[in-house]
Amino acid sequence: MAVRHSLCVDRFEGRDRPIAVLLTDDGESINLPRFLLPSDIKPGDVLSISFERDAEGTRKLADETRRVQGELSGRDPGGDIRL
């Protein structure tokens, strides 16, 4: 099930303005890289955003993490670290 929210573009910050500051309905601010948002947005615009769990993406990430951990543990001689 997707969760949908409306966010207001408050302002842009940073050198050359790469960060968009968005406000939730309850006044909390969220900073996002501007490149993630539509190129024509401006302060005062309202954006709709939705979040949905990606079960397949979660499974793939878990599989990849286990694979990498297995590779690393295969190269680990064990024991304490000596400096």
C-alpha positions as CSV (number, residue, x, y, z in Angstrom):
1,M,0.0,0.0,0.0
2,A,1.4,3.4,-1.0
3,V,1.4,6.3,1.5
4,R,0.8,9.7,-0.2
5,H,1.9,13.1,1.1
6,S,1.8,16.7,0.0
7,L,4.9,18.9,0.5
8,C,5.4,22.6,-0.1
9,V,8.6,23.8,-1.6
10,D,9.8,26.4,0.9
11,R,13.2,27.4,-0.5
12,F,16.5,26.3,-2.1
13,E,19.7,26.4,-0.2
14,G,23.4,25.8,-0.6
15,R,26.0,27.0,-3.0
16,D,24.3,27.3,-6.4
17,R,21.1,26.1,-4.6
18,P,21.4,22.3,-4.9
19,I,19.2,21.5,-1.9
20,A,15.4,21.9,-1.9
21,V,13.8,22.5,1.5
22,L,10.3,21.0,1.6
23,L,7.7,21.5,4.3
24,T,5.2,18.9,5.5
25,D,1.7,19.8,6.5
26,D,2.8,19.9,10.2
27,G,5.8,22.2,9.5
28,E,8.6,19.7,9.5
29,S,11.3,20.4,6.9
30,I,12.8,17.8,4.6
31,N,15.9,18.5,2.6
32,L,16.3,16.8,-0.7
33,P,18.8,17.1,-3.5
34,R,17.1,19.4,-6.1
35,F,18.0,17.0,-9.0
36,L,15.5,14.5,-7.6
37,L,12.6,16.9,-8.2
38,P,11.0,18.3,-11.3
39,S,13.2,20.9,-13.0
40,D,10.5,23.6,-13.1
41,I,9.6,23.7,-9.4
42,K,9.8,27.0,-7.5
43,P,9.2,28.1,-3.9
44,G,5.5,27.9,-3.1
45,D,4.8,24.9,-5.4
46,V,3.1,21.9,-3.8
47,L,4.5,18.5,-4.6
48,S,2.7,15.1,-4.2
49,I,5.0,12.3,-3.1
50,S,4.2,8.7,-2.4
51,F,6.1,5.9,-0.7
52,E,5.7,2.2,-1.4
53,R,7.6,-0.7,0.0
54,D,9.5,-2.5,-2.8
55,A,9.5,-6.2,-1.6
56,E,11.6,-7.4,-4.6
57,G,14.2,-4.6,-4.2
58,T,14.4,-5.4,-0.5
59,R,15.0,-9.1,-1.3
60,K,17.7,-8.3,-3.9
61,L,19.5,-6.0,-1.5
62,A,19.4,-8.6,1.3
63,D,20.8,-11.3,-1.1
64,E,23.6,-8.9,-2.3
65,T,24.5,-8.0,1.3
66,R,24.7,-11.7,2.3
67,R,26.9,-12.4,-0.8
68,V,29.3,-9.5,0.0
69,Q,29.5,-10.5,3.7
70,G,30.3,-14.1,2.6
71,E,33.1,-12.9,0.4
72,L,34.5,-10.7,3.1
73,S,34.4,-13.4,5.8
74,G,36.1,-15.8,3.4
75,R,39.1,-13.4,3.2
76,D,39.2,-12.6,7.0
77,P,42.0,-14.5,8.7
78,G,40.2,-14.0,12.1
79,G,41.8,-12.9,15.3
80,D,42.5,-9.5,16.8
81,I,43.5,-6.5,14.8
82,R,47.1,-5.5,15.4
83,L,48.3,-2.0,14.8
